[in-house]
């Protein structure tokens, strides 16, 4: 049985919102101008999303959302596969 993905709401990509992200494993997604820039997975959502504030390319994101899960590797691959199918095999801009 596959895990149901329960994303957070889209949040503004700023320090105020990144401070509220849980310290837990999961998957996260960044976007700007309604285009996905990055899809990532991590053992620590708070740390990875906060570090993205100063990362090249990803720092251009305007909003983000996340999903806490211990199955973050598998979930990320599933999301990337779905993204590539919708976008003629292309990856998000910052990947």
N, C-alpha and C positions, 0 to 999 in steps of 0.2 A: 504494500500500500504506500503510495507516495504522499509526502507531507504537503498539506495545503499551505500555500504562500499567503501570508497575511502581512502586507506591506504597511509601514507607517504612512501617515499622510505625507504629501510633498511638503517639505519645510524649506524656508529660506536658508541658503548656504552662508551662514555667518556664525560668529563665535557664540552668540547667544543660544542658537539652536544646537550647535554641535556639542555644547556643554551638557545638554540634556540627553544625549544619546547614551544608551546603556553600555557598560563594559561587559560585552558578551560576544560570542561568535555570531557571524551572520554574513549577509549579502547586502550590498548597497549599490545605489544607482545615482548618477549625477546628470543633470541636464541644464541646457541653456537654450533659449529661443525654441523651446519645444523639441529639441533634438538631444538624444542621449549622447553624452560625452564619454561616460565611463561606467562600467559594471565591474564591481570588485567583490572580493570575499576576504574574510579575515577572522582571526581568533579574537580580535578586540575591536569591535565596531567604533567605539568612542575614539580610540587612538588613531585608527586609520582614517576616519572621516575628518578628525581635527587636523591631522598631518596634511590632508588634501587641501586645506585652506591655502597652503603655500607651495603646493606641487605644480610643476609646469603643466600647462594645458588644463588640468582638472580644476585649477584655481579660477578658471573662467566660468565655472558652473554657477548657476543662479539658485538652483534648488536641488534638494536631494531627498531620498527616501531610503529606508532600510528595513530589513527583515531579520529578526534574531532566529538563529537555527544552528544546531550543531552539525547539520548536514550541508554546511555552506559550500563545500567543493562541488558536490553533485548539483545543488540548486543553481550555482553560478553557471555551470556548464549547460544546464537545461535552459536557462534564461538566454545565454549567448546563442545557443542553437536556434531558439525562437527568433531572436533578433536577426541573425544571419538569414533565416528563411524569409523574413519580411523585407530585408534590405539587400536582396540579390547577392548574398554571401559576404557583404561588407561588415566590418567590425565598427564599433563606435569610434569616434574621432580620436580619442585620447588613449586608445589601446594599441 
